[in-house]
Amino acid sequence: MAGEPEKCLSVIGFCLICLKMVASAKTAPEIPTIDQAYSKISNSITVEWATVPGATSYLLTAKDGDTVIETIVSSSPGTVTGLKAATLYQITIRSISAAGRSQASPPKQAKTVLAAPILEVSSPSPDSILVQWETVYMATGFSVSIMQANGLGRIWKENTTNTSLTFSSLDAGTLYTIKAYAWNANGIPGDDSTCNQRTSPRAPANFQVSFDSGTLKASISWTPTEGAFNYTVMALGGSSELSCRTSFSSCTISSLQCGTEYLISVLASNDAGCSKSTSEVTLKTVACAPGRVTIQEDPPGHLSVAWPNVNLGEYYVAFVKSDDGLEVHCNTSLTMCDFLSECGFTYFISIFAYNKAGQSPLGDVFNYTTAPCCPSDINPVFVSGDRVEIVWSPARGAELYETKAVDGYNVIECNDTAPACTLSALECDTKYNITVYSFSEVRGSNMSCTSRIITTAPCSPEIKNVSKDAFSVINVHWRSTNDDATYTVTAQGEKGLYRCSSKGESCTLEGLPCGSAFSITAVAETQAGQSLPSYSVPLETVPCCAAGLTVTQVTQSVINVSWTLGTGVQTYVAVLESQAGQSTCHTHENHCLLGCITCGLNYTVALKAVSATGLTADCAFQSYSSSVCCPLGVKLYRLGPNGIRIYWQASRGSANYSTDLYGSKGIFTCAPSSSLSFCDVTEIPCGDVYTVMVSPVAATGLKLTFCPQKIYSVTCSGSTLGMVIYRGKRNEDRKSSR
């Protein structure tokens, strides 16, 4: 039993150890202790401490009044940044682990060092550098040192309580490094600042100037100077200031002004500034070309050129070049020259001035244009009643030609740039004094040109009337105002051209064909030319008559009149006339039917041709006798077994007749003797149906076939004598009368 209490105590002890381990695992890390806190840079404080077991990082805190700045670092030492210079801060530290943060360590005070002075450096001269800065908070003094940037040579160091310092006796054009810092009342130095500054270069020496008179450029060269980056050449003269900038030991200044004296200097420069010029050179350029040149032509053919004196000019040369390429010149120490000139030329005049530097640049080129020459070879190429077209050889120097035509009081003008002109609105059959003047915009018109007389073509005649006599001769009459003109009348149509001529006011056209339309015009002609045709007058000849008039009897009361067509006819009028009256027919065809004919009567047939305009030609007359009337009462009688007698009643007047019987077994014809009204046909078969027609026979022997036909049936039974049975007219329905 004694063993059980011991066993129980062991269990309790083990539980206490476990509880202790659990409590230890949840406890924050230990509080670190700051060994020291110091400042080497004006915006930070560095803190050192002993490492805390279990800590993974540390929280540094810098406090200045209400301002708190915290920084987490991983190990000692640690730095708090972003602080103010020359400021006292309370520094604390906390350790951080997975269990949390420790309490803050006991504070330790530390003060940031002074801020670095902000330097402004310059090189006021080639052997000095000026260093300037603003006051630094809490500073009681400053230390400034300077040395060549390449590390060669000595180091100059100066302490001062001022805010500027000058280092002298330096090398020109050399790069120096300047370093400065401030200290406080305890002598503790603050941040330092460093910058580089180069001393300005010395002025270049041994420079030379050469001048190019053709391009008005000056080339300047010199000996290079130590430490110079660039060189600037200045040329001052009159009111102008020119310069060029280069990194080499030579430079060219262009655009110099003529007639000007320049003072030239050279400056060297680098990033420190410019050198001071110690020497200058004077340069005289060429003289300027003379301006305000006056040119006069007095008398014509003589040019006088004058100009004023120019600065730096010693003598002058005047060049005069015509627009055909010929050039002359005049060399003089005076200010004028004389030259010969011709009409129609433009002269280009240049004046050059000379001195020891050379020829002046080309100034303004002056020009003078003499009066244009007069046109020559004036010739008319076309002359009409109201127009004259003339051409001429081009005149030298002429830009425009002015043509005038004068007939006493009236003046017609024409302006053109071409050597040709058409004068319009002239009077026909009139003499004009025509002059062509040459004109240039600079000199105006040459009024000394000669004139030429040209007469316009005759006036167009006016046809007053066209008449025709009984023999179809055409007489044309016109009105004329021309002197000594010959007139030609032309009749033109589809069938040809017909003319007649006269010096009077009428002529006769003969032989014009019928049925034709003509256009008649008249033209006047003189030595000056031919007039325009007169207004045309239409002429239509009578239509051509028809030929071959034929009259044919169509029915007992209708005839057909036919003819051949004639030329120029639109319609025909056929007239049938007798003592009983007149019958007419209008048609555009070549035949016409005329009715109401009385049989056995004499007629007169006339034909007239009518044109589209109503002209009428009486073409043909012919006598015509109408046929006798058709017989009436045609009947058939049997004459024995095979004979037939055809009987009819003759019409008035004597006439011959012919009888025809048409049957299926043949045609049977008989012609009675004159004055008889019956006719016998023997040996005619019976038992057939016959068509019977009794026709009058004209005097010409022509049988007329327009009389009515009748149909009869001739049977073979019955009496051998008696009337044959009538079956009806032809073309009617046949009915048996058996």
C-alpha positions in Angstrom: 0.0 0.0 0.0 3.0 2.3 0.6 3.8 2.1 -3.1 0.5 3.7 -4.2 1.0 7.1 -2.6 4.4 7.4 -4.3 2.8 6.4 -7.6 0.2 9.1 -7.1 2.8 11.7 -6.4 4.7 10.9 -9.5 1.5 11.4 -11.6 0.8 14.7 -9.9 4.4 15.9 -10.6 4.1 14.9 -14.2 0.9 16.9 -14.6 2.5 19.9 -13.0 5.4 19.7 -15.5 2.9 19.6 -18.4 0.9 22.5 -17.1 4.2 24.5 -16.7 5.1 23.7 -20.3 1.7 24.8 -21.6 1.9 28.0 -19.6 5.4 28.6 -20.9 4.3 28.1 -24.5 1.7 30.9 -24.3 3.8 33.6 -22.5 5.1 36.7 -24.5 8.9 37.0 -25.1 11.2 38.7 -22.7 11.7 42.5 -22.8 14.9 43.4 -24.6 17.4 45.9 -23.1 18.9 48.7 -25.2 22.7 48.7 -25.0 23.2 52.0 -26.9 21.4 54.4 -29.3 23.3 56.8 -31.5 22.9 58.9 -34.8 25.3 59.0 -37.7 22.9 60.4 -40.2 20.6 63.3 -39.6 17.4 61.4 -40.4 18.1 58.1 -38.5 19.1 56.6 -35.1 20.8 53.2 -34.8 19.9 51.0 -31.8 21.9 48.0 -30.4 20.6 45.4 -27.9 21.1 41.8 -26.7 19.2 39.1 -28.4 16.0 37.8 -26.7 15.4 34.0 -26.9 12.3 33.0 -29.0 12.0 36.5 -30.6 11.6 36.5 -34.3 11.8 40.3 -34.8 11.9 43.6 -32.9 9.8 46.8 -33.0 11.9 50.0 -32.7 10.0 53.1 -31.6 11.3 56.7 -31.8 9.1 59.3 -30.1 9.4 63.1 -30.3 6.5 64.7 -28.5 3.3 63.5 -30.2 5.3 62.1 -33.2 5.9 58.4 -33.1 7.9 56.5 -35.7 8.1 52.7 -35.6 10.3 50.3 -37.5 10.4 46.4 -37.4 13.8 44.9 -37.8 15.0 41.2 -37.6 18.1 41.6 -35.4 20.5 44.0 -33.7 21.6 46.6 -34.6 18.4 48.2 -36.1 17.9 51.7 -37.5 14.8 54.0 -37.3 14.7 56.3 -40.4 12.5 59.2 -41.4 13.5 61.3 -38.4 14.2 65.1 -38.2 17.7 66.4 -38.0 19.2 67.7 -34.7 16.2 66.4 -32.7 16.1 64.5 -29.4 14.1 61.2 -29.5 12.9 58.6 -26.8 13.9 55.2 -28.1 12.2 51.9 -27.0 12.3 48.4 -28.3 9.9 45.4 -28.1 10.6 41.8 -29.0 8.1 39.9 -31.2 7.4 36.2 -31.3 4.5 33.9 -32.3 3.1 34.4 -28.8 2.9 38.2 -29.2 4.9 41.3 -28.3 6.8 42.0 -25.1 6.5 45.1 -23.1 8.5 48.1 -24.2 12.1 48.3 -22.9 13.2 51.1 -20.7 13.6 54.2 -22.9 16.9 55.6 -24.0 17.4 59.1 -25.4 19.4 59.8 -28.6 19.7 62.9 -30.7 20.0 63.0 -34.5 23.0 64.7 -35.9 22.9 68.0 -37.9 21.7 68.1 -41.5 24.2 68.5 -44.3 24.5 72.0 -45.8 22.9 72.5 -49.2 25.7 73.8 -51.4 25.6 76.2 -54.3 28.9 76.4 -56.2 30.1 78.6 -59.1 33.3 79.7 -60.7 33.4 83.5 -60.9 36.8 83.4 -62.5 39.1 80.8 -64.2 41.1 80.4 -61.0 38.4 80.5 -58.3 35.3 78.6 -57.0 32.7 80.2 -54.8 30.8 77.9 -52.3 27.6 79.1 -50.8 25.0 77.5 -48.5 22.0 78.3 -46.3 22.2 78.2 -42.4 21.9 74.7 -40.9 19.6 74.2 -37.8 21.6 74.0 -34.5 25.0 74.5 -36.4 27.7 76.6 -34.8 30.3 76.1 -37.6 31.1 74.6 -41.0 34.0 72.8 -42.5 34.6 73.0 -46.4 37.3 71.1 -48.3 38.2 71.1 -52.0 40.4 69.0 -54.2 40.8 68.1 -57.9 38.2 65.4 -58.8 40.9 63.2 -60.2 42.6 63.0 -56.8 45.8 64.7 -57.9 47.2 67.8 -56.1 46.6 69.1 -52.7 43.5 69.4 -50.5 42.3 72.8 -49.3 40.2 72.8 -46.1 38.6 75.8 -44.5 36.5 76.1 -41.3 34.1 79.0 -41.0 31.0 80.3 -39.3 29.9 82.1 -42.4 27.6 80.7 -45.1 30.0 81.2 -48.1 33.6 80.6 -48.9 35.9 81.3 -51.9 38.7 79.1 -53.0 41.3 80.9 -55.2 44.6 80.1 -57.0 42.9 77.1 -58.7 43.7 75.7 -62.1 41.5 77.1 -64.9 39.1 74.6 -66.6 39.6 71.9 -64.0 37.0 69.8 -62.2 37.1 70.0 -58.4 35.2 68.1 -55.7 33.8 70.2 -52.8 32.8 68.5 -49.5 31.1 70.4 -46.5 29.5 69.6 -43.2 28.3 71.5 -40.1 29.0 70.8 -36.4 27.0 71.7 -33.3 28.0 73.3 -30.0 29.5 70.0 -28.8 31.6 69.8 -31.9 29.8 66.8 -33.2 29.8 66.9 -37.0 26.6 66.4 -39.0 25.9 65.0 -42.4 28.2 66.1 -45.2 27.3 67.0 -48.7 29.5 66.7 -51.8 29.4 68.3 -55.2 31.6 68.9 -58.2 32.4 72.2 -59.9 34.7 73.0 -62.8 36.5 76.3 -63.0 35.7 78.5 -66.0 38.2 78.4 -68.9 40.6 81.1 -69.9 39.9 83.2 -73.1 41.2 81.6 -76.3 44.4 83.2 -77.8 46.0 83.5 -81.3 42.7 83.6 -83.3 42.7 84.5 -86.9 39.9 85.8 -89.3 39.5 85.2 -93.0 36.6 86.6 -95.1 34.8 85.1 -98.2 33.3 88.0 -100.2 31.3 85.7 -102.4 29.3 84.1 -99.6 29.6 86.8 -97.0 31.1 84.4 -94.5 34.0 84.8 -92.0 36.1 81.9 -90.9 37.7 82.3 -87.4 40.3 79.9 -85.8 42.2 79.9 -82.5 44.4 77.9 -80.1 42.3 75.6 -77.8 42.1 76.5 -74.1 42.2 74.0 -71.2 38.8 72.8 -69.8 36.7 74.5 -72.6 33.7 72.5 -73.7 32.5 75.0 -76.3 33.5 78.2 -78.0 31.3 81.1 -79.0 32.4 83.6 -81.7 30.7 87.0 -81.7 30.6 89.4 -84.6 29.2 92.9 -83.7 28.6 95.4 -86.4 26.2 98.2 -86.9 22.8 97.1 -85.5 23.5 93.4 -86.1 24.9 90.7 -83.8 26.0 87.4 -85.2 27.5 84.4 -83.5 28.4 80.8 -84.0 29.0 78.0 -81.4 31.3 75.0 -81.7 33.3 72.5 -79.7 36.2 72.7 -82.2 38.9 75.4 -82.5 37.4 77.0 -85.6 34.0 78.4 -86.6 32.3 80.1 -89.6 29.9 83.1 -89.2 27.6 83.4 -92.2 25.0 86.0 -93.2 27.3 88.9 -92.7 26.0 92.2 -94.0 27.6 93.9 -96.9 29.0 97.4 -96.3 29.5 96.8 -92.6 32.5 96.9 -90.2 32.4 94.1 -87.6 34.2 93.6 -84.2 34.9 89.9 -83.7 35.7 88.2 -80.4 35.9 84.5 -79.2 34.7 83.2 -75.8 35.4 79.8 -74.3 32.8 78.1 -72.1 32.2 75.0 -70.0 29.7 74.0 -67.4 31.2 76.7 -65.0 30.6 79.6 -67.4 32.3 81.6 -70.1 35.8 83.1 -70.3 36.4 86.8 -70.7 37.5 88.0 -74.1 40.9 89.6 -74.0 41.3 90.6 -77.7 39.1 91.6 -80.7 39.6 91.8 -84.4 38.1 94.3 -86.9 36.6 93.0 -90.2 35.4 95.1 -93.1 33.0 93.3 -95.5 32.4 94.1 -99.2 30.3 97.0 -100.2 26.6 96.5 -100.9 25.2 96.7 -104.4 23.7 100.1 -105.2 20.0 100.5 -104.8 17.5 103.1 -106.1 18.8 102.7 -109.7 17.1 105.1 -112.2 16.7 104.3 -115.9 15.6 106.7 -118.6 15.2 106.3 -122.3 15.7 109.7 -123.8 15.7 109.9 -126.8 14.4 106.4 -127.9 17.3 104.1 -128.5 19.4 105.5 -125.7 19.4 104.2 -122.1 20.8 106.3 -119.2 21.5 104.4 -115.9 22.3 106.2 -112.7 22.7 105.1 -109.0 23.8 106.6 -105.6 27.1 106.1 -103.8 27.3 103.1 -101.3 29.2 102.7 -98.1 32.7 101.2 -98.5 32.3 101.3 -102.3 35.4 102.4 -104.3 34.3 101.9 -107.9 31.4 100.4 -109.9 30.6 98.1 -112.8 27.2 98.2 -114.5 26.0 95.2 -116.6 23.2 95.5 -119.1 21.8 92.3 -120.6 19.0 92.1 -123.1 16.5 89.3 -123.2 18.1 87.8 -126.3 21.3 87.1 -124.2 23.5 90.0 -125.4 25.3 91.7 -122.5 27.4 94.9 -122.3 29.0 96.5 -119.3 30.4 99.8 -118.1 33.3 100.2 -115.5 33.4 103.6 -113.8 34.2 105.5 -110.6 31.2 107.7 -111.3 27.6 106.9 -110.6 26.1 106.7 -114.1 26.5 104.9 -117.5 24.9 105.2 -121.0 23.8 102.3 -123.3 22.2 101.9 -126.7 18.7 100.2 -126.9 16.3 98.8 -129.4 12.5 98.4 -129.6 10.8 95.4 -128.1 13.6 94.4 -125.7 13.7 94.0 -122.0 17.0 95.0 -120.5 18.2 93.6 -117.2 20.5 95.9 -115.3 22.8 94.9 -112.4 25.2 97.3 -110.6 28.2 96.0 -108.5 30.3 97.9 -106.1 34.0 97.0 -105.4 36.5 97.5 -102.6 39.6 95.7 -101.3 37.4 92.9 -99.8 36.0 92.1 -103.3 32.9 92.4 -105.3 29.6 93.3 -103.7 26.8 90.7 -103.6 24.2 90.8 -106.4 21.7 93.4 -105.5 18.3 94.0 -107.1 18.2 93.2 -110.8 16.5 96.2 -112.5 14.7 95.9 -115.8 13.6 98.3 -118.4 11.4 97.4 -121.3 11.5 99.5 -124.4 8.3 100.1 -126.5 7.3 97.0 -128.5 8.0 97.0 -132.2 5.2 97.5 -134.8 3.6 94.4 -136.4 4.7 93.6 -140.0 3.3 91.6 -142.9 -0.4 92.4 -142.1 -2.5 90.3 -144.4 -6.3 89.6 -144.6 -7.0 85.9 -144.7 -10.8 86.2 -144.8 -13.0 89.0 -145.8 -16.8 88.9 -145.6 -19.6 91.4 -145.4 -19.4 91.9 -141.7 -16.0 90.3 -140.8 -12.3 90.7 -141.6 -9.8 88.2 -140.4 -6.2 89.4 -140.5 -2.8 87.9 -139.4 0.6 89.4 -139.1 4.1 88.5 -138.0 4.7 88.6 -134.3 6.2 91.9 -133.1 9.1 91.8 -130.7 8.2 92.9 -127.2 4.5 92.8 -127.9 2.3 91.2 -125.2 -1.0 92.3 -126.7 -2.1 93.6 -130.1 -4.7 96.3 -130.5 -6.5 96.4 -133.9 -8.6 99.3 -134.9 -10.9 99.6 -138.0 -12.1 103.1 -138.8 -14.6 104.0 -141.6 -14.7 107.7 -140.9 -16.8 108.0 -137.8 -17.1 104.5 -136.4 -14.3 102.7 -134.7 -14.2 98.9 -134.3 -11.5 97.5 -131.8 -10.1 94.1 -131.2 -7.5 93.2 -128.5 -5.7 89.8 -128.4 -2.4 88.3 -127.5 -2.2 86.2 -130.7 -0.9 87.7 -133.9 -4.3 87.5 -135.5 -7.6 89.3 -135.1 -11.2 89.0 -136.3 -13.0 92.3 -136.7 -16.7 91.8 -136.4 -19.8 93.9 -136.7 -18.4 95.7 -139.8 -20.5 97.2 -142.5 -20.7 95.4 -145.8 -19.2 96.9 -148.9 -17.3 99.5 -146.9 -13.7 100.7 -146.9 -11.9 100.5 -143.5 -8.6 102.0 -142.4 -7.2 99.1 -140.3 -4.2 99.6 -138.0 -2.5 97.0 -135.7 -0.8 98.5 -132.6 1.6 96.5 -130.5 1.2 96.8 -126.7 3.2 95.9 -123.6 2.0 96.2 -120.1 5.2 98.1 -119.1 5.4 100.6 -122.0 1.8 100.7 -123.4 1.1 101.0 -127.1 3.4 101.8 -129.9 1.4 104.5 -131.7 3.8 104.9 -134.7 2.5 101.8 -136.6 1.1 102.2 -140.1 -2.4 101.3 -141.4 -3.9 99.4 -144.3 -7.2 99.9 -146.2 -9.4 96.9 -146.6 -12.9 96.8 -148.2 -15.4 94.4 -146.8 -17.4 91.9 -149.0 -20.6 93.1 -150.7 -23.9 93.1 -148.8 -26.3 90.2 -149.3 -29.0 91.0 -151.8 -32.7 90.8 -150.8 -35.0 88.8 -153.1 -38.1 90.8 -153.5 -40.2 88.4 -155.5 -40.1 85.3 -157.8 -42.6 85.3 -160.7 -43.5 82.7 -163.4 -44.8 83.5 -166.9 -47.0 81.5 -169.1 -44.1 79.5 -170.5 -42.9 78.4 -167.0 -40.0 80.8 -167.1 -38.9 81.9 -163.6 -38.0 85.6 -163.1 -36.2 86.5 -159.9 -36.1 90.2 -158.7 -33.9 91.5 -155.8 -32.9 94.7 -154.1 -29.2 95.7 -153.8 -27.1 98.4 -152.2 -23.6 97.3 -153.5 -21.5 99.2 -156.0 -20.4 97.4 -159.2 -21.4 94.0 -158.0 -22.3 90.9 -160.0 -25.2 88.8 -158.8 -25.8 85.1 -159.1 -29.1 83.5 -158.5 -29.1 79.8 -157.6 -32.1 77.5 -157.6 -31.2 74.3 -155.8 -33.4 71.2 -155.6 -33.4 67.5 -155.7 -33.2 67.4 -159.5 -30.2 69.7 -159.9 -28.8 73.2 -159.6 -29.8 76.0 -161.9 -28.2 79.5 -162.1 -28.5 82.8 -163.7 -26.3 86.0 -163.3 -26.8 89.7 -163.8 -25.3 93.0 -162.9 -28.8 94.5 -162.5 -31.5 93.6 -160.2 -33.2 90.6 -161.9 -32.4 87.5 -164.0 -34.3 84.6 -165.5 -34.1 80.9 -164.6 -35.1 78.5 -167.4 -35.4 74.8 -167.8 -36.6 74.0 -164.3 -38.3 70.5 -164.3 -41.9 70.0 -163.2 -42.9 68.6 -159.9 -39.8 69.8 -158.1 -39.1 72.0 -155.1 -36.3 74.5 -155.2 -34.6 77.0 -152.8 -33.7 80.2 -154.5 -30.8 82.4 -153.2 -28.9 85.3 -154.5 -25.2 86.2 -153.9 -23.3 89.4 -154.7 -19.7 89.4 -155.7 -17.1 92.2 -156.0 -13.3 92.4 -156.0 -13.5 92.4 -152.2 -15.1 89.0 -152.1 -18.5 87.3 -152.1 -21.5 88.2 -150.0 -23.4 85.9 -147.8 -26.4 84.3 -149.6 -29.7 86.1 -149.4 -32.5 84.6 -147.4 -33.8 81.7 -149.5 -37.1 81.8 -151.2 -38.9 78.5 -151.8 -40.1 77.8 -155.4 -42.2 74.8 -156.4 -42.8 74.0 -160.1 -46.2 72.6 -161.2 -46.6 68.9 -160.7 -45.8 66.6 -163.6 -48.8 65.3 -165.5 -49.7 61.6 -165.5 -49.3 59.6 -168.7 -51.3 56.7 -170.1 -54.8 57.7 -169.2 -57.1 54.7 -169.5 -60.9 54.5 -169.1 -62.6 51.1 -168.4 -66.3 50.4 -168.0 -66.7 48.5 -164.7 -70.5 48.3 -164.5 -73.3 49.8 -166.5 -73.1 53.0 -164.4 -69.5 52.9 -163.2 -66.2 53.4 -165.1 -62.6 53.1 -163.8 -60.1 55.9 -164.8 -56.4 54.9 -164.4 -53.1 56.6 -165.1 -49.4 56.5 -164.3 -48.1 58.5 -161.3 -46.4 61.8 -162.0 -43.7 63.6 -160.0 -44.6 66.2 -157.4 -48.2 65.2 -157.2 -50.0 64.7 -153.9 -53.6 64.2 -155.2 -55.4 63.8 -158.6 -58.8 65.1 -159.6 -60.6 63.0 -162.3 -63.5 64.8 -163.9 -66.2 63.1 -166.0 -68.5 65.5 -167.8 -71.4 65.3 -170.3 -74.4 67.2 -171.3 -76.2 65.5 -168.4 -73.8 66.8 -165.8 -70.4 66.4 -164.2 -68.9 63.8 -161.8 -65.5 64.2 -160.0 -63.2 62.0 -158.0 -60.3 63.1 -155.7 -57.6 60.5 -154.9 -53.9 60.1 -154.1 -53.7 56.8 -156.0 -53.3 56.1 -159.7 -56.9 55.2 -160.4 -60.4 56.3 -159.6 -64.0 55.0 -159.9 -66.6 57.4 -161.4 -70.3 56.5 -161.1 -73.7 57.6 -162.2 -72.8 56.9 -165.8 -75.7 56.9 -168.3 -75.4 54.1 -170.8 -75.0 54.9 -174.4 -73.9 58.6 -173.8 -70.7 60.5 -174.9 -68.5 61.9 -172.1 -65.3 64.0 -171.7 -62.7 62.6 -169.2 -60.2 65.2 -167.7 -57.3 64.6 -165.2 -55.7 67.3 -163.0 -52.5 66.8 -160.9 -52.4 68.8 -157.6 -49.2 69.3 -155.5 -48.9 69.5 -151.7 -49.1 73.2 -151.8 -52.1 73.3 -154.2 -50.4 73.9 -157.5 -52.5 72.4 -160.3 -51.6 71.0 -163.7 -54.3 70.1 -166.3 -52.9 66.9 -167.6 -55.2 65.0 -170.0 -58.5 65.2 -171.8 -60.2 62.2 -173.5 -63.6 61.6 -175.1 -65.4 58.5 -173.9 -68.7 56.9 -174.9 -70.4 54.8 -172.4 -71.6 51.3 -173.3 -75.2 50.6 -174.3 -77.6 49.5 -171.6 -77.9 45.9 -170.7 -80.9 44.1 -172.4 -84.0 43.4 -170.4 -86.5 40.5 -170.5 -84.1 37.8 -171.4 -86.0 34.5 -172.0 -85.2 31.1 -173.5 -87.4 29.1 -175.9 -87.0 25.6 -177.2 -86.5 25.1 -180.9 -87.0 21.4 -181.2 -85.1 18.8 -179.3 -81.7 20.4 -179.4 -82.3 24.1 -180.2 -82.6 27.2 -178.0 -83.7 30.7 -178.8 -82.5 33.5 -176.5 -84.8 36.5 -176.6 -84.3 40.0 -175.0 -85.6 43.5 -175.2 -83.0 45.8 -176.7 -82.1 49.1 -174.9 -82.4 52.4 -176.5 -80.2 53.2 -179.4 -78.6 50.7 -181.7 -76.2 48.2 -180.3 -74.7 44.8 -181.0 -75.1 42.0 -178.5 -73.4 38.7 -177.8 -75.1 35.8 -176.1 -73.3 33.2 -174.0 -74.6 30.0 -172.4 -72.5 28.3 -169.8 -73.3 24.7 -169.0 -71.6 21.6 -167.6 -71.3 20.2 -171.2 -69.9 23.3 -172.8 -70.1 27.0 -173.6 -72.3 28.0 -176.4 -72.2 31.5 -178.0 -74.2 33.2 -180.7 -74.2 36.8 -182.0 -77.3 38.0 -183.7 -77.4 40.2 -186.7 -77.5 43.9 -186.1 -80.9 45.3 -185.0 -82.2 41.9 -183.9 -83.2 41.1 -180.4 -82.9 37.3 -180.4 -80.3 34.7 -181.1 -80.6 30.9 -181.8 -78.3 28.2 -180.5 -78.7 24.9 -182.2 -77.4 21.5 -181.1 -77.5 22.3 -177.4 -77.7 19.3 -175.1 -80.8 19.0 -173.0 -80.9 17.9 -169.5 -78.5 20.6 -168.2 -78.6 23.8 -166.3 -77.3 26.9 -168.2 -76.1 30.3 -167.2 -77.2 32.8 -169.7 -75.7 36.3 -170.2 -76.6 38.7 -173.0 -73.8 41.4 -173.3 -73.5 44.5 -175.4 -70.5 44.6 -177.6 -68.6 47.9 -177.7 -67.5 49.6 -180.9 -64.0 48.3 -180.3 -65.3 44.7 -180.3 -64.9 44.3 -176.6 -67.6 42.3 -175.0 -68.9 43.9 -171.8 -69.3 41.4 -169.0 -71.2 43.4 -166.3 -74.8 42.6 -167.4 -76.8 40.3 -165.1 -76.8 36.5 -165.6 -79.7 34.2 -165.4 -79.9 30.4 -164.9 -82.2 28.2 -166.9 -82.9 24.4 -166.8 -83.2 22.7 -170.2 -85.0 19.4 -169.7 -85.3 16.6 -172.2 -88.9 15.7 -171.4 -92.1 17.5 -172.4 -93.0 19.4 -175.5 -90.4 20.2 -178.1 -91.7 23.7 -178.2 -92.3 26.2 -175.4 -90.6 28.3 -172.8 -87.6 26.9 -170.9 -88.0 26.8 -167.2 -86.3 29.8 -165.3 -84.2 28.7 -162.4 -83.1 32.2 -161.1 -80.2 34.6 -161.3 -76.6 33.5 -160.9 -75.3 33.2 -157.4 -78.9 32.8 -156.1 -80.1 29.5 -154.5 -81.2 27.2 -157.3 -84.8 26.0 -157.0 -86.2 23.2 -159.0 -89.4 24.1 -160.9 -90.2 20.7 -162.0 
